[in-house]
Amino acid sequence: MDVSRTHINKLLAAARDQGWLTLEPRGGQMLLEPGFHQRLQHWIALELVWTWWLVRAA
């Protein structure tokens, strides 16, 4: 599947504008913002608990 560089740059800029990540200029690293990283970890933990509950109930 081909995805244009322009599309990827727009998506990364939108994520940056939402406060989800920091972009280093000129193609450098992308770093998740600490608060967003913590929310992602919490979300994954909830998914694991929910899955465990479903398996246990089956």
C-alpha distance matrix in Angstrom:
0.0 3.8 6.6 10.0 12.7 15.0 13.2 13.2 16.8 17.8 16.7 18.6 21.5 21.7 21.9 24.6 26.4 26.6 28.2 25.6 25.0 26.5 24.6 26.4 26.5 24.7 21.7 24.0 23.8 22.8 25.5 25.8 29.0 31.6 32.2 28.5 28.3 31.4 30.2 27.0 29.4 31.7 28.9 27.8 31.5 32.0 29.2 30.8 34.2 33.0 31.4 34.7 36.7 34.7 35.2 38.8 39.5 38.1
3.8 0.0 3.8 6.5 9.5 11.8 10.6 11.0 14.2 15.5 15.1 16.9 19.5 20.1 20.7 23.0 24.8 25.4 27.1 24.8 24.0 25.0 22.8 24.4 24.0 21.9 19.3 22.0 22.3 21.5 24.6 25.2 28.3 31.2 31.9 28.4 28.4 31.8 30.6 27.7 30.3 32.6 30.1 29.3 33.1 33.7 31.1 32.9 36.2 35.2 33.8 37.1 39.1 37.4 38.0 41.5 42.2 41.1
6.6 3.8 0.0 3.8 6.6 8.5 6.9 7.3 10.6 11.7 11.4 13.3 15.7 16.4 17.2 19.4 21.1 21.9 23.6 21.5 20.7 21.7 19.6 21.4 21.0 19.3 16.8 19.5 19.8 18.7 21.8 22.3 25.2 28.3 28.9 25.4 25.8 29.2 28.0 25.3 28.2 30.4 28.0 27.6 31.4 31.9 29.6 31.7 34.9 33.9 33.0 36.3 38.2 36.7 37.6 41.0 41.7 40.9
10.0 6.5 3.8 0.0 3.8 5.3 5.3 6.6 8.7 10.0 11.0 12.7 14.4 15.6 17.0 18.6 20.1 21.5 23.2 21.7 20.6 21.1 18.5 20.0 19.0 17.1 15.2 18.4 19.3 18.5 21.8 22.8 25.3 28.7 29.4 26.2 26.8 30.3 29.2 26.9 29.9 32.2 29.9 29.8 33.6 34.2 32.2 34.3 37.5 36.6 35.9 39.2 41.0 39.7 40.8 44.1 44.8 44.2
12.7 9.5 6.6 3.8 0.0 3.8 5.4 5.2 6.2 8.6 9.9 10.6 12.2 14.2 15.4 16.4 18.2 20.0 21.3 19.9 18.3 18.2 15.3 16.5 15.3 13.3 11.6 14.9 16.1 15.7 19.2 20.6 23.1 26.6 27.6 24.6 25.2 28.8 28.1 26.0 28.9 31.3 29.5 29.5 33.1 34.0 32.3 34.4 37.5 37.0 36.5 39.6 41.5 40.6 41.6 44.8 45.7 45.3
15.0 11.8 8.5 5.3 3.8 0.0 3.8 5.5 5.1 6.2 8.7 9.9 10.5 12.3 14.3 15.2 16.3 18.4 20.1 19.3 18.1 18.1 15.4 16.9 15.4 14.0 13.0 16.2 17.6 16.7 19.9 21.0 23.0 26.6 27.3 24.4 25.5 29.0 28.0 26.3 29.5 31.6 29.7 30.2 33.8 34.4 32.9 35.3 38.2 37.5 37.3 40.6 42.2 41.3 42.6 45.7 46.4 46.2
13.2 10.6 6.9 5.3 5.4 3.8 0.0 3.8 5.4 5.1 6.3 8.7 9.9 10.6 12.5 14.3 15.2 16.6 18.7 17.6 17.0 17.7 15.6 17.9 17.1 16.2 14.6 17.4 17.9 16.3 19.3 19.7 21.7 25.3 25.5 22.3 23.5 26.9 25.5 23.7 27.0 28.9 26.8 27.3 31.0 31.3 29.7 32.2 35.1 34.2 34.0 37.3 38.8 37.8 39.2 42.4 42.9 42.7
13.2 11.0 7.3 6.6 5.2 5.5 3.8 0.0 3.8 5.4 5.1 6.2 8.5 9.8 10.6 12.3 14.1 15.4 16.8 15.2 14.1 14.8 12.7 14.9 14.7 13.9 11.7 14.2 14.4 12.8 15.8 16.4 18.8 22.3 22.9 19.8 20.6 24.1 23.1 21.1 24.2 26.5 24.6 24.8 28.5 29.2 27.7 29.9 32.9 32.4 32.1 35.3 37.0 36.2 37.5 40.5 41.4 41.2
16.8 14.2 10.6 8.7 6.2 5.1 5.4 3.8 0.0 3.8 5.4 5.1 6.1 8.6 9.9 10.4 12.1 14.2 15.4 14.5 13.0 13.0 10.5 12.5 11.7 11.3 9.9 12.5 13.3 11.9 15.0 16.0 18.0 21.6 22.4 19.6 20.8 24.3 23.6 22.1 25.2 27.4 25.9 26.5 30.0 30.8 29.7 32.0 34.8 34.5 34.5 37.5 39.3 38.7 40.1 43.0 43.9 44.0
17.8 15.5 11.7 10.0 8.6 6.2 5.1 5.4 3.8 0.0 3.8 5.5 5.1 6.1 8.7 9.8 10.4 12.3 14.3 13.9 13.4 13.9 12.2 14.8 14.2 14.4 13.4 15.7 16.0 14.0 16.5 16.8 18.2 21.9 22.0 19.2 20.9 24.1 22.9 21.7 25.2 26.9 25.1 26.2 29.7 30.0 29.0 31.7 34.3 33.6 33.9 37.1 38.5 37.9 39.6 42.4 43.0 43.2
16.7 15.1 11.4 11.0 9.9 8.7 6.3 5.1 5.4 3.8 0.0 3.8 5.4 5.1 6.3 8.6 9.8 10.6 12.6 11.4 11.3 12.8 11.8 14.9 15.2 15.7 14.0 15.6 15.1 12.5 14.6 14.3 16.0 19.4 19.4 16.2 17.8 21.0 19.6 18.2 21.7 23.4 21.5 22.4 26.0 26.3 25.2 27.9 30.5 29.8 30.1 33.3 34.7 34.2 35.8 38.6 39.3 39.5
18.6 16.9 13.3 12.7 10.6 9.9 8.7 6.2 5.1 5.5 3.8 0.0 3.8 5.4 5.1 6.2 8.6 9.8 10.7 9.4 8.3 9.2 8.0 11.2 11.9 12.8 11.0 12.2 11.5 8.9 11.1 11.4 13.2 16.8 17.4 14.5 15.8 19.3 18.5 17.2 20.4 22.5 21.2 22.0 25.4 26.2 25.4 27.7 30.4 30.2 30.6 33.5 35.1 34.9 36.4 39.1 40.0 40.5
21.5 19.5 15.7 14.4 12.2 10.5 9.9 8.5 6.1 5.1 5.4 3.8 0.0 3.8 5.4 5.0 6.1 8.6 9.9 10.0 9.1 9.3 8.3 11.3 11.4 12.9 12.2 13.4 13.3 10.9 12.8 13.0 13.8 17.6 17.8 15.5 17.5 20.6 19.8 19.2 22.5 24.2 23.1 24.4 27.6 28.2 27.8 30.3 32.7 32.5 33.2 36.1 37.5 37.4 39.1 41.7 42.5 43.1
21.7 20.1 16.4 15.6 14.2 12.3 10.6 9.8 8.6 6.1 5.1 5.4 3.8 0.0 3.8 5.4 5.0 6.2 8.7 8.9 9.6 11.0 11.1 14.5 15.0 16.6 15.7 16.7 16.0 13.0 14.1 13.3 13.8 17.3 16.7 14.1 16.6 19.4 17.9 17.5 21.1 22.3 20.9 22.5 25.7 25.9 25.5 28.3 30.5 30.0 30.9 33.9 35.0 34.9 36.9 39.4 39.9 40.6
21.9 20.7 17.2 17.0 15.4 14.3 12.5 10.6 9.9 8.7 6.3 5.1 5.4 3.8 0.0 3.8 5.4 5.1 6.5 5.4 6.3 8.6 9.5 13.2 14.7 16.6 15.1 15.3 13.9 10.4 11.0 9.7 10.4 13.8 13.4 10.6 12.8 15.8 14.5 13.9 17.4 18.9 17.7 19.2 22.3 22.8 22.6 25.2 27.4 27.2 28.1 31.0 32.3 32.3 34.2 36.6 37.4 38.2
24.6 23.0 19.4 18.6 16.4 15.2 14.3 12.3 10.4 9.8 8.6 6.2 5.0 5.4 3.8 0.0 3.8 5.4 5.1 5.6 5.0 5.9 7.0 10.6 12.1 14.6 13.8 13.6 12.5 9.4 9.8 9.2 9.2 12.9 13.0 11.1 13.3 16.3 15.8 15.7 18.8 20.5 19.9 21.5 24.3 25.0 25.2 27.6 29.8 29.9 30.9 33.5 34.9 35.3 37.1 39.3 40.2 41.2
26.4 24.8 21.1 20.1 18.2 16.3 15.2 14.1 12.1 10.4 9.8 8.6 6.1 5.0 5.4 3.8 0.0 3.8 5.4 7.5 8.4 9.2 10.4 13.6 14.5 17.1 16.9 17.0 16.2 13.2 13.4 12.4 11.5 14.9 14.2 12.6 15.6 18.0 16.9 17.4 20.8 21.8 21.1 23.2 25.9 26.1 26.5 29.2 31.0 30.9 32.3 35.0 36.0 36.3 38.4 40.6 41.2 42.3
26.6 25.4 21.9 21.5 20.0 18.4 16.6 15.4 14.2 12.3 10.6 9.8 8.6 6.2 5.1 5.4 3.8 0.0 3.8 5.5 8.0 10.2 12.3 15.8 17.3 19.9 19.1 18.9 17.3 13.9 13.4 11.4 10.3 13.2 11.7 9.8 13.1 15.1 13.6 14.3 17.8 18.4 17.6 20.0 22.6 22.6 23.1 26.0 27.6 27.4 28.9 31.6 32.4 32.9 35.1 37.1 37.7 38.9
28.2 27.1 23.6 23.2 21.3 20.1 18.7 16.8 15.4 14.3 12.6 10.7 9.9 8.7 6.5 5.1 5.4 3.8 0.0 3.8 5.8 7.7 10.6 13.9 16.0 19.0 18.2 17.3 15.4 12.1 10.8 8.8 6.9 9.9 8.9 7.7 10.8 12.9 12.2 13.3 16.3 17.2 17.2 19.4 21.6 22.2 23.0 25.5 27.1 27.5 29.0 31.4 32.4 33.2 35.2 37.1 38.0 39.4
25.6 24.8 21.5 21.7 19.9 19.3 17.6 15.2 14.5 13.9 11.4 9.4 10.0 8.9 5.4 5.6 7.5 5.5 3.8 0.0 3.8 7.2 10.0 13.5 16.1 18.6 17.1 16.1 13.7 10.0 8.6 6.0 5.5 8.5 8.1 5.5 8.1 10.8 10.1 10.3 13.4 14.9 14.6 16.3 18.9 19.7 20.2 22.5 24.4 24.9 26.1 28.4 29.8 30.5 32.3 34.2 35.3 36.6
25.0 24.0 20.7 20.6 18.3 18.1 17.0 14.1 13.0 13.4 11.3 8.3 9.1 9.6 6.3 5.0 8.4 8.0 5.8 3.8 0.0 3.8 6.5 9.9 12.7 15.3 13.8 12.4 10.0 6.5 5.3 4.2 4.9 8.7 9.8 7.8 9.1 12.4 12.7 12.3 14.9 17.1 17.1 18.2 20.8 22.1 22.4 24.4 26.6 27.3 28.2 30.4 32.1 32.8 34.3 36.4 37.7 38.8
26.5 25.0 21.7 21.1 18.2 18.1 17.7 14.8 13.0 13.9 12.8 9.2 9.3 11.0 8.6 5.9 9.2 10.2 7.7 7.2 3.8 0.0 3.8 6.6 9.6 12.5 11.7 10.0 8.2 5.7 5.1 6.4 6.6 10.2 12.0 11.0 11.9 15.1 16.0 15.8 18.0 20.3 20.6 21.6 24.0 25.6 26.0 27.7 30.0 30.9 31.7 33.8 35.7 36.4 37.8 39.8 41.3 42.3
24.6 22.8 19.6 18.5 15.3 15.4 15.6 12.7 10.5 12.2 11.8 8.0 8.3 11.1 9.5 7.0 10.4 12.3 10.6 10.0 6.5 3.8 0.0 3.8 6.3 8.9 8.0 6.9 6.2 4.7 6.6 9.0 10.2 13.7 15.7 14.3 14.9 18.3 19.1 18.4 20.7 23.3 23.3 23.9 26.6 28.3 28.2 29.9 32.5 33.2 33.7 36.0 38.0 38.5 39.6 41.9 43.4 44.2
26.4 24.4 21.4 20.0 16.5 16.9 17.9 14.9 12.5 14.8 14.9 11.2 11.3 14.5 13.2 10.6 13.6 15.8 13.9 13.5 9.9 6.6 3.8 0.0 3.8 6.7 6.7 4.7 5.5 6.5 8.4 11.6 12.7 15.9 18.3 17.3 17.6 20.9 22.2 21.4 23.4 26.2 26.4 26.8 29.4 31.3 31.3 32.7 35.4 36.3 36.7 38.8 41.0 41.5 42.5 44.8 46.5 47.2
26.5 24.0 21.0 19.0 15.3 15.4 17.1 14.7 11.7 14.2 15.2 11.9 11.4 15.0 14.7 12.1 14.5 17.3 16.0 16.1 12.7 9.6 6.3 3.8 0.0 3.8 5.8 5.8 8.3 9.6 12.0 15.0 16.1 19.4 21.5 20.5 21.0 24.4 25.3 24.6 26.8 29.5 29.5 29.9 32.7 34.5 34.3 35.9 38.6 39.3 39.7 41.9 44.0 44.4 45.5 47.9 49.4 50.0
24.7 21.9 19.3 17.1 13.3 14.0 16.2 13.9 11.3 14.4 15.7 12.8 12.9 16.6 16.6 14.6 17.1 19.9 19.0 18.6 15.3 12.5 8.9 6.7 3.8 0.0 3.8 5.7 9.2 11.1 14.2 17.3 18.9 22.2 24.5 23.0 23.3 26.9 27.7 26.6 28.8 31.6 31.4 31.5 34.5 36.3 35.8 37.3 40.2 40.8 40.8 43.2 45.4 45.6 46.4 49.1 50.6 51.0
21.7 19.3 16.8 15.2 11.6 13.0 14.6 11.7 9.9 13.4 14.0 11.0 12.2 15.7 15.1 13.8 16.9 19.1 18.2 17.1 13.8 11.7 8.0 6.7 5.8 3.8 0.0 3.8 6.8 8.7 12.2 15.3 17.6 20.8 23.1 21.3 21.2 24.9 25.7 24.1 26.2 29.3 28.8 28.7 31.7 33.6 32.8 34.2 37.3 37.9 37.7 40.1 42.4 42.4 43.2 45.9 47.5 47.7
24.0 22.0 19.5 18.4 14.9 16.2 17.4 14.2 12.5 15.7 15.6 12.2 13.4 16.7 15.3 13.6 17.0 18.9 17.3 16.1 12.4 10.0 6.9 4.7 5.8 5.7 3.8 0.0 3.8 6.7 9.7 13.2 15.4 18.3 21.0 19.6 19.1 22.7 24.0 22.6 24.3 27.5 27.5 27.2 30.0 32.2 31.7 32.8 35.8 36.8 36.7 38.8 41.2 41.5 42.2 44.7 46.5 46.9
23.8 22.3 19.8 19.3 16.1 17.6 17.9 14.4 13.3 16.0 15.1 11.5 13.3 16.0 13.9 12.5 16.2 17.3 15.4 13.7 10.0 8.2 6.2 5.5 8.3 9.2 6.8 3.8 0.0 3.8 6.3 9.9 12.4 15.1 17.9 16.5 15.6 19.2 20.7 19.2 20.7 23.9 24.1 23.7 26.4 28.7 28.3 29.3 32.3 33.4 33.3 35.3 37.8 38.2 38.8 41.2 43.1 43.6
22.8 21.5 18.7 18.5 15.7 16.7 16.3 12.8 11.9 14.0 12.5 8.9 10.9 13.0 10.4 9.4 13.2 13.9 12.1 10.0 6.5 5.7 4.7 6.5 9.6 11.1 8.7 6.7 3.8 0.0 3.8 6.7 9.5 12.4 14.9 13.1 12.6 16.3 17.3 15.9 17.8 20.8 20.8 20.7 23.5 25.5 25.3 26.6 29.4 30.3 30.4 32.6 34.8 35.3 36.2 38.5 40.2 40.9
25.5 24.6 21.8 21.8 19.2 19.9 19.3 15.8 15.0 16.5 14.6 11.1 12.8 14.1 11.0 9.8 13.4 13.4 10.8 8.6 5.3 5.1 6.6 8.4 12.0 14.2 12.2 9.7 6.3 3.8 0.0 3.8 6.3 8.8 11.6 10.4 9.5 13.0 14.6 13.6 15.1 18.1 18.6 18.8 21.1 23.3 23.5 24.7 27.2 28.5 28.9 30.7 33.0 33.8 34.7 36.8 38.6 39.5
25.8 25.2 22.3 22.8 20.6 21.0 19.7 16.4 16.0 16.8 14.3 11.4 13.0 13.3 9.7 9.2 12.4 11.4 8.8 6.0 4.2 6.4 9.0 11.6 15.0 17.3 15.3 13.2 9.9 6.7 3.8 0.0 3.8 6.2 8.4 6.7 6.0 9.6 10.9 10.0 11.9 14.6 15.1 15.6 17.9 19.9 20.3 21.6 24.0 25.2 25.9 27.8 29.7 30.7 31.8 33.8 35.5 36.6
29.0 28.3 25.2 25.3 23.1 23.0 21.7 18.8 18.0 18.2 16.0 13.2 13.8 13.8 10.4 9.2 11.5 10.3 6.9 5.5 4.9 6.6 10.2 12.7 16.1 18.9 17.6 15.4 12.4 9.5 6.3 3.8 0.0 3.8 5.6 5.3 6.1 8.7 10.1 10.6 12.4 14.4 15.4 16.6 18.5 20.2 21.2 22.7 24.6 25.8 27.0 28.8 30.5 31.7 33.1 34.8 36.3 37.8
31.6 31.2 28.3 28.7 26.6 26.6 25.3 22.3 21.6 21.9 19.4 16.8 17.6 17.3 13.8 12.9 14.9 13.2 9.9 8.5 8.7 10.2 13.7 15.9 19.4 22.2 20.8 18.3 15.1 12.4 8.8 6.2 3.8 0.0 3.8 5.5 5.0 6.2 8.7 9.9 10.6 12.4 14.2 15.4 16.6 18.5 20.1 21.2 22.8 24.4 25.8 27.1 28.8 30.4 31.7 33.0 34.8 36.5
32.2 31.9 28.9 29.4 27.6 27.3 25.5 22.9 22.4 22.0 19.4 17.4 17.8 16.7 13.4 13.0 14.2 11.7 8.9 8.1 9.8 12.0 15.7 18.3 21.5 24.5 23.1 21.0 17.9 14.9 11.6 8.4 5.6 3.8 0.0 3.8 5.4 5.1 6.3 8.7 10.0 10.7 12.4 14.4 15.5 16.7 18.6 20.2 21.3 22.6 24.5 25.9 27.1 28.8 30.5 31.7 33.1 35.0
28.5 28.4 25.4 26.2 24.6 24.4 22.3 19.8 19.6 19.2 16.2 14.5 15.5 14.1 10.6 11.1 12.6 9.8 7.7 5.5 7.8 11.0 14.3 17.3 20.5 23.0 21.3 19.6 16.5 13.1 10.4 6.7 5.3 5.5 3.8 0.0 3.8 5.4 5.0 6.2 8.7 9.8 10.5 12.4 14.3 15.3 16.5 18.5 20.1 21.0 22.6 24.4 25.7 27.0 28.7 30.3 31.6 33.2
28.3 28.4 25.8 26.8 25.2 25.5 23.5 20.6 20.8 20.9 17.8 15.8 17.5 16.6 12.8 13.3 15.6 13.1 10.8 8.1 9.1 11.9 14.9 17.6 21.0 23.3 21.2 19.1 15.6 12.6 9.5 6.0 6.1 5.0 5.4 3.8 0.0 3.8 5.5 5.1 6.3 8.7 9.9 10.7 12.4 14.4 15.4 16.7 18.6 20.0 21.2 22.8 24.5 25.9 27.2 28.7 30.4 31.9
31.4 31.8 29.2 30.3 28.8 29.0 26.9 24.1 24.3 24.1 21.0 19.3 20.6 19.4 15.8 16.3 18.0 15.1 12.9 10.8 12.4 15.1 18.3 20.9 24.4 26.9 24.9 22.7 19.2 16.3 13.0 9.6 8.7 6.2 5.1 5.4 3.8 0.0 3.8 5.4 5.1 6.2 8.6 10.0 10.6 12.5 14.4 15.5 16.7 18.4 20.1 21.2 22.7 24.5 25.9 27.1 28.7 30.6
30.2 30.6 28.0 29.2 28.1 28.0 25.5 23.1 23.6 22.9 19.6 18.5 19.8 17.9 14.5 15.8 16.9 13.6 12.2 10.1 12.7 16.0 19.1 22.2 25.3 27.7 25.7 24.0 20.7 17.3 14.6 10.9 10.1 8.7 6.3 5.0 5.5 3.8 0.0 3.8 5.5 5.1 6.1 8.7 9.8 10.6 12.4 14.3 15.4 16.4 18.3 20.0 21.1 22.6 24.4 25.7 27.0 28.8
27.0 27.7 25.3 26.9 26.0 26.3 23.7 21.1 22.1 21.7 18.2 17.2 19.2 17.5 13.9 15.7 17.4 14.3 13.3 10.3 12.3 15.8 18.4 21.4 24.6 26.6 24.1 22.6 19.2 15.9 13.6 10.0 10.6 9.9 8.7 6.2 5.1 5.4 3.8 0.0 3.8 5.4 5.0 6.2 8.6 9.9 10.6 12.4 14.4 15.3 16.5 18.4 20.0 21.1 22.6 24.3 25.7 27.2
29.4 30.3 28.2 29.9 28.9 29.5 27.0 24.2 25.2 25.2 21.7 20.4 22.5 21.1 17.4 18.8 20.8 17.8 16.3 13.4 14.9 18.0 20.7 23.4 26.8 28.8 26.2 24.3 20.7 17.8 15.1 11.9 12.4 10.6 10.0 8.7 6.3 5.1 5.5 3.8 0.0 3.8 5.4 5.2 6.2 8.7 9.9 10.7 12.5 14.3 15.4 16.6 18.5 20.1 21.2 22.6 24.4 26.0
31.7 32.6 30.4 32.2 31.3 31.6 28.9 26.5 27.4 26.9 23.4 22.5 24.2 22.3 18.9 20.5 21.8 18.4 17.2 14.9 17.1 20.3 23.3 26.2 29.5 31.6 29.3 27.5 23.9 20.8 18.1 14.6 14.4 12.4 10.7 9.8 8.7 6.2 5.1 5.4 3.8 0.0 3.8 5.5 5.1 6.3 8.7 10.0 10.7 12.3 14.3 15.4 16.6 18.5 20.1 21.1 22.6 24.6
28.9 30.1 28.0 29.9 29.5 29.7 26.8 24.6 25.9 25.1 21.5 21.2 23.1 20.9 17.7 19.9 21.1 17.6 17.2 14.6 17.1 20.6 23.3 26.4 29.5 31.4 28.8 27.5 24.1 20.8 18.6 15.1 15.4 14.2 12.4 10.5 9.9 8.6 6.1 5.0 5.4 3.8 0.0 3.8 5.4 5.1 6.3 8.8 10.0 10.5 12.3 14.3 15.3 16.5 18.4 20.0 21.1 22.8
27.8 29.3 27.6 29.8 29.5 30.2 27.3 24.8 26.5 26.2 22.4 22.0 24.4 22.5 19.2 21.5 23.2 20.0 19.4 16.3 18.2 21.6 23.9 26.8 29.9 31.5 28.7 27.2 23.7 20.7 18.8 15.6 16.6 15.4 14.4 12.4 10.7 10.0 8.7 6.2 5.2 5.5 3.8 0.0 3.8 5.4 5.0 6.2 8.7 9.8 10.5 12.3 14.2 15.3 16.5 18.3 19.9 21.2
31.5 33.1 31.4 33.6 33.1 33.8 31.0 28.5 30.0 29.7 26.0 25.4 27.6 25.7 22.3 24.3 25.9 22.6 21.6 18.9 20.8 24.0 26.6 29.4 32.7 34.5 31.7 30.0 26.4 23.5 21.1 17.9 18.5 16.6 15.5 14.3 12.4 10.6 9.8 8.6 6.2 5.1 5.4 3.8 0.0 3.8 5.4 5.1 6.3 8.6 9.9 10.6 12.4 14.3 15.4 16.5 18.4 20.2
32.0 33.7 31.9 34.2 34.0 34.4 31.3 29.2 30.8 30.0 26.3 26.2 28.2 25.9 22.8 25.0 26.1 22.6 22.2 19.7 22.1 25.6 28.3 31.3 34.5 36.3 33.6 32.2 28.7 25.5 23.3 19.9 20.2 18.5 16.7 15.3 14.4 12.5 10.6 9.9 8.7 6.3 5.1 5.4 3.8 0.0 3.8 5.4 5.1 6.1 8.5 9.8 10.5 12.3 14.3 15.2 16.4 18.5
29.2 31.1 29.6 32.2 32.3 32.9 29.7 27.7 29.7 29.0 25.2 25.4 27.8 25.5 22.6 25.2 26.5 23.1 23.0 20.2 22.4 26.0 28.2 31.3 34.3 35.8 32.8 31.7 28.3 25.3 23.5 20.3 21.2 20.1 18.6 16.5 15.4 14.4 12.4 10.6 9.9 8.7 6.3 5.0 5.4 3.8 0.0 3.8 5.5 5.1 6.1 8.5 9.8 10.5 12.3 14.1 15.3 16.6
30.8 32.9 31.7 34.3 34.4 35.3 32.2 29.9 32.0 31.7 27.9 27.7 30.3 28.3 25.2 27.6 29.2 26.0 25.5 22.5 24.4 27.7 29.9 32.7 35.9 37.3 34.2 32.8 29.3 26.6 24.7 21.6 22.7 21.2 20.2 18.5 16.7 15.5 14.3 12.4 10.7 10.0 8.8 6.2 5.1 5.4 3.8 0.0 3.8 5.4 5.1 6.1 8.6 9.9 10.5 12.1 14.2 15.5
34.2 36.2 34.9 37.5 37.5 38.2 35.1 32.9 34.8 34.3 30.5 30.4 32.7 30.5 27.4 29.8 31.0 27.6 27.1 24.4 26.6 30.0 32.5 35.4 38.6 40.2 37.3 35.8 32.3 29.4 27.2 24.0 24.6 22.8 21.3 20.1 18.6 16.7 15.4 14.4 12.5 10.7 10.0 8.7 6.3 5.1 5.5 3.8 0.0 3.8 5.4 5.1 6.2 8.7 9.9 10.4 12.2 14.4
33.0 35.2 33.9 36.6 37.0 37.5 34.2 32.4 34.5 33.6 29.8 30.2 32.5 30.0 27.2 29.9 30.9 27.4 27.5 24.9 27.3 30.9 33.2 36.3 39.3 40.8 37.9 36.8 33.4 30.3 28.5 25.2 25.8 24.4 22.6 21.0 20.0 18.4 16.4 15.3 14.3 12.3 10.5 9.8 8.6 6.1 5.1 5.4 3.8 0.0 3.8 5.4 5.1 6.3 8.7 9.9 10.6 12.5
31.4 33.8 33.0 35.9 36.5 37.3 34.0 32.1 34.5 33.9 30.1 30.6 33.2 30.9 28.1 30.9 32.3 28.9 29.0 26.1 28.2 31.7 33.7 36.7 39.7 40.8 37.7 36.7 33.3 30.4 28.9 25.9 27.0 25.8 24.5 22.6 21.2 20.1 18.3 16.5 15.4 14.3 12.3 10.5 9.9 8.5 6.1 5.1 5.4 3.8 0.0 3.8 5.3 5.1 6.2 8.5 9.8 10.7
34.7 37.1 36.3 39.2 39.6 40.6 37.3 35.3 37.5 37.1 33.3 33.5 36.1 33.9 31.0 33.5 35.0 31.6 31.4 28.4 30.4 33.8 36.0 38.8 41.9 43.2 40.1 38.8 35.3 32.6 30.7 27.8 28.8 27.1 25.9 24.4 22.8 21.2 20.0 18.4 16.6 15.4 14.3 12.3 10.6 9.8 8.5 6.1 5.1 5.4 3.8 0.0 3.8 5.5 5.2 6.0 8.5 10.0
36.7 39.1 38.2 41.0 41.5 42.2 38.8 37.0 39.3 38.5 34.7 35.1 37.5 35.0 32.3 34.9 36.0 32.4 32.4 29.8 32.1 35.7 38.0 41.0 44.0 45.4 42.4 41.2 37.8 34.8 33.0 29.7 30.5 28.8 27.1 25.7 24.5 22.7 21.1 20.0 18.5 16.6 15.3 14.2 12.4 10.5 9.8 8.6 6.2 5.1 5.3 3.8 0.0 3.8 5.5 5.1 6.1 8.7
34.7 37.4 36.7 39.7 40.6 41.3 37.8 36.2 38.7 37.9 34.2 34.9 37.4 34.9 32.3 35.3 36.3 32.9 33.2 30.5 32.8 36.4 38.5 41.5 44.4 45.6 42.4 41.5 38.2 35.3 33.8 30.7 31.7 30.4 28.8 27.0 25.9 24.5 22.6 21.1 20.1 18.5 16.5 15.3 14.3 12.3 10.5 9.9 8.7 6.3 5.1 5.5 3.8 0.0 3.8 5.5 5.1 6.3
35.2 38.0 37.6 40.8 41.6 42.6 39.2 37.5 40.1 39.6 35.8 36.4 39.1 36.9 34.2 37.1 38.4 35.1 35.2 32.3 34.3 37.8 39.6 42.5 45.5 46.4 43.2 42.2 38.8 36.2 34.7 31.8 33.1 31.7 30.5 28.7 27.2 25.9 24.4 22.6 21.2 20.1 18.4 16.5 15.4 14.3 12.3 10.5 9.9 8.7 6.2 5.2 5.5 3.8 0.0 3.8 5.4 5.3
38.8 41.5 41.0 44.1 44.8 45.7 42.4 40.5 43.0 42.4 38.6 39.1 41.7 39.4 36.6 39.3 40.6 37.1 37.1 34.2 36.4 39.8 41.9 44.8 47.9 49.1 45.9 44.7 41.2 38.5 36.8 33.8 34.8 33.0 31.7 30.3 28.7 27.1 25.7 24.3 22.6 21.1 20.0 18.3 16.5 15.2 14.1 12.1 10.4 9.9 8.5 6.0 5.1 5.5 3.8 0.0 3.8 5.5
39.5 42.2 41.7 44.8 45.7 46.4 42.9 41.4 43.9 43.0 39.3 40.0 42.5 39.9 37.4 40.2 41.2 37.7 38.0 35.3 37.7 41.3 43.4 46.5 49.4 50.6 47.5 46.5 43.1 40.2 38.6 35.5 36.3 34.8 33.1 31.6 30.4 28.7 27.0 25.7 24.4 22.6 21.1 19.9 18.4 16.4 15.3 14.2 12.2 10.6 9.8 8.5 6.1 5.1 5.4 3.8 0.0 3.8
38.1 41.1 40.9 44.2 45.3 46.2 42.7 41.2 44.0 43.2 39.5 40.5 43.1 40.6 38.2 41.2 42.3 38.9 39.4 36.6 38.8 42.3 44.2 47.2 50.0 51.0 47.7 46.9 43.6 40.9 39.5 36.6 37.8 36.5 35.0 33.2 31.9 30.6 28.8 27.2 26.0 24.6 22.8 21.2 20.2 18.5 16.6 15.5 14.4 12.5 10.7 10.0 8.7 6.3 5.3 5.5 3.8 0.0
